């Protein structure tokens, strides 16, 4: 019954998508690769949560309507934000085969405060008002955002035409010694002007179908419980901090081989052995309904990193090391390339088989005997009800 229901729903939605998305091929909605755009903001985060930056931007996004996203959170300045600092920006684009490709656009300038003020243009006054800043220079202190409307950035002094795609903007600040004193990421879609309208039409039609079909969530067949057995839908994977030269460097990306199969690609560089002299740690963050990651949903830490990981992966371990051309524990230093580890196999690993549904970001890190972090990466995923 559930399988049949899913097939009917997917079939009807695909008919709608085919009708609506065919509009891309009309003269009114040209499918060009570059041009004027609309920004759709998706996420914002500090570059490295383990680092105590002198300028700490603890932002999150709050979606107050279908077209309005606010920048919320707080900023802690242990040093003045002034023109003694340098501002830098590096735009990474999401590749069609998976993974971020840096240097799509690079900007660096002296006089960080004045440069940021120039880039924001007429938006600057609204930005400092919502953060309760003074004008440049901004003095040390704790500042809380009352909600800066990101749609105002359309009026900033930034290029008005660009290549369409998914981007991750790294915005960072350095002192005169070139030490990084602050850093955060913001992820957004850069869409054709008509794609937002198209999305609204599409969503409206799909929601009509979903409202009818998913009303069955309240039946015994499809209970809408907050926790239970689940399916994993993997969304993204990235190294924790690209600026750190980790002794264990996991440069992974996801490749979608089919609608139900996602494989783990990329490479692992080990400058030290991956063995039981290391400790393993995991910290699960959940995406809040009001926006932003909430850490410590589930915490795991153990000695004997290699043996612990082998135990957690259980019967999946042999497939994992085979796809990476690893030896068994201990794994010796070297460069290892993944030939494609099927992440659906993790359903068979030694992990909880029931959990709370939601969107999660798992931080997986490794420590040496001095408690220094020698390797770290994130993996983001949705934890869905089996019938979703």
Secondary structure, DSSP 8 states (H G I E B T S, - for coil): -HHHHHHHHHHHHHHHHHHHHGGGGSGGG---SEEEEEEEEEEEEES-TTS--SEEEEEEEEE-SSS-EEEEEEEEESS-BSTTSEEEEEEEEE-TTSSEEEEEEEEEES-HHHHHHHHHGGGHHHHHHHHT--SSSB-SEEEEEEEEEGGGGGGSSS-SEEE-EEEEEEEEEE-TT--EEEEEEEEEEEEETTHHHHHHHHHHHHHHHHHHHGGGGGSGGG---SEEEEEEEEEEEEES-TTS--SEEEEEEEEE-SSS-EEEEEEEEESS-BSTTSEEEEEEEEE-TTSSEEEEEEEEEES-HHHHHHHHHGGGHHHHHHHHT--SSSB-SEEEEEEEEEGGGGGGSSS-SEEE-EEEEEEEEEE-TT--EEEEEEEEEEEEETT-
